[in-house]
């Protein structure tokens, strides 16, 4: 897997590819994204401790960091770099999920949780957010990392998504897939499957005009500048692969 780098995905959207090692050995990767808003200001999606070459690029784009309005943490279990990035950009507003607030109570959090409608309304001029339905957003088993807040940047037609969707490299090319823990995070009621399916259908519809997708692990999906509808079709294929499991969940007494 490639080392740390910042990639320009589209006009106004840069993806930062980071290193995250399982058991200190296997680099499964992680990400953050720098996004330019219509105002000319910036937000950072997710936290990553910036190595100097990347930091220099980010600072050059953002007036030394002064133009970064907010750091937006989207995955409740991606917390390794939160304190470092909060210290690096102290003038930026800091947003996170309920778990971020609980894990780092001493940080200067804004009150709106990133999984809330109140938060989404703050950035509605530039960004759309989606939160998976029918699943436990913050499960008690901390090994289950399915749910995150998905962020869509309308101007660049880019989706930034952590574990909820992953790019799976395969010998014949690769595919988008829902995180392998989906079965384990479905809420313990039969109708949860239908709620997740309906949410996934809404995600597919929202992806019709998405042309770029940035996923956290296993490398960057080679789908940039995909034709309209191509990424939506990949998400539909991912949902179809989960249908047997969803039906089984619906059939539970």
N, C-alpha and C positions, 0 to 999 in steps of 0.2 A: 504494500500500500504506500502511496506517495506520502512524503513528509508534509509538514505544515506549509500551507500556502494560501494566498487569497486569489480567488478567481472571479473575474468580471463575468457575471452570468448574462446580464442585459443592462441597458442604460438605466442607471440608478440602483442597481442591485449587485452586490459583491458577496460571494460565499467564502467563508473562512473554513478551510479544512484543517481539523485539529487531530491530535493524537490522544487516544484513550486506550490503555493497555489492560486487558483482563489478566488478573493474577500477576501483573507486572511484566507480562511476556508478550501476549498477542495483541497487536494494535488493531482494534476494531473501528477506530476512528470516532470522531465527534465533529460538531459543527457550530458555527455562529454565522450570522449574516448581517452585513451593513446595508441599510436601505436609505436612499434619499427620498424624502417626502416632497410633495408638490411645492411646499414653502421654501425648499432649498436646504432645510434642516435635515437631520439624520436620526435614525433609531438603530439600535443594535438588537437583533433578535438572538436571544440566548447569550450565555456568558462563556468566554474562553480567554485564558491568560495569553496575551498576545506576545509572541517572541518578537525581538527587536525588528527584524525586517518587515514583518507584517504590521507591527505597531507604527513604523515609519509611514507605511502606505496609508493606514487609517488616519493618522494625524495629519498627513498632507491633504487628505480629502476633506477633513472636518475642522479646519482652522485650529489645529493643535488639540482637537477634542472638544473645543468650545461649542461646536455646532451639533454635537450629539445631544439631543433632547431627552432621550430615554434609553434605558437598558431594559429589555422585555424578556423575562425568563418564562419559557413556554412549557418546559417538561418538569413535572414535580420531582423527578428523581435525577435530573441533571443538575447537580449542585456543587461539583468539585471546584468550579472556577468562579462561583458567585462572589465571594469576598474579594478576590483579586480584581475583578473587573469593576466592582463597586468602588474600590479604592483608586483604580486607574482613572475613572471618570466621575469624580465626586460631584460635579455640577449637574450630571444627568439624573433625571428622575428614575427611580428604581422600582420596577414592577415584578411581581412574582405570584406563583400560585399559593394556595393555603399552606402547602408543605414548605415552601421557601420561607414564608413568614415564620412558621413554627421552628424551622431548623436554624434560622439566623435572626432571632428576635432583636438583636442589637443593631441591625442595619436599618437604614433610613427608608423603609418601604413606603410607597404610596399606598393609600388605603384600598384601592380597587384591585382585587385579585384578577390575574390574567384569564382565569376561566369564567369570569363573570360578564354579563351583558353591560354592566356599568363601565367596565374596562374597555370593551370593544367599541363603545360609543365614543371614547376619547380619541380614537384614531380612525374613525369611520370615513374621513375624507380620503384616506390613502390605502387603508388595510382592512381586509375582512378576516374574521377569525371564526373557526369552527371547533367545537368541543365534542368529542365522541359521546354518543348516547347509548344507553342500555348496558354500559360497563361501569365498573368502579374506577373513578378517575384517580383516586389515591387509595389503592388497596392496602389492607393491613399487611399482606405479604410483600415486603419491599423488593422481592426479586422479580415482581411482575411489573414490567415497564411499558405496558401497552399504550396507555393514554397520554396524550399531550395536546396542547392547543395548536391547531394548524393555522398558519398565517399566510394569507394571500396578498401579494402586492399587486394592485390592479394595474398600475402604470407599466410595469415590466412583465406582467402576465406570469408571475413567478409564485410557486408554492414552496414555502419552507416548512418541512415536517420532520419532527423527530420520530422516535421509535414506532409510532402508530403505523406508518408505511415505511418499508425498507426496500432498497434496491438489492436484489439477490443476484450476484454474478453467477452465471452458469456457462458450461462449455459451449453451448449453442447461442449465447448472447446475454441472457439475463431477463429478469422480470421484476415488476413491482409486486410486493406481497404485504399483507397485513402482518403485524408482529406475531410471532409464534405463540405468544401468551394470550391471544384473544380468547380462546376457550376458557381459560382460567379466570379471566376478569369479567366475563358476562355476569350481570347481576343474577342472583339466585331466585329467579322467577321466570316462568315460560315466556312471558311477553317481552322479556328483555331482548330476545333474539330478533323479534319483529322491530323493536325500537332501534337496535343497531342496524338492521338491514335498511330501514327507512332513512337513517342518518347516512349510511353509505351511499344510498341512491342520491341523496341531496349532495353528497360530496362529488359523486360522478357528474351530476349536473353542473356543479360549480367549476369542475375541472374542464368543461368544454372549451373554455377560452384560455386555459393555462398552457403555456408553451415551454415552461422551464420548471423543473422540480429539483429541490435540494433536500436530500435525505441524509440523516446523521451518520449512519454506520455502513460498513462494507463498501465504502467508496461513493463517489458522486455518480448518480444515475446519468448515463450518456444520452439524455433525452432533451438537451437544450435545443431550442429552436424547433421543437417538434411541431408538426402541423396542427392546427386547431382540431381538437377531438381525439388526438392520438393518446394523450396522457389519460384522458377520461376513459378511453377504451382499455388501457392497462389497468386502471383501478377497477373497472367492471370485471375484468378477468380475475383480479385478485379476490373480489367479492364472490364470484362464482366458485372459486376453489374452497370457500368457507361454507357453502350452502349446505352440504351434508351435515356439518357440525351444527349449524344454526337450526336445522330442522330437528336434529336430535335433542337440542336444548328445548325447543318448543314442545316436544313430545313428553317432556318430564312431567310427572304428576304434581 
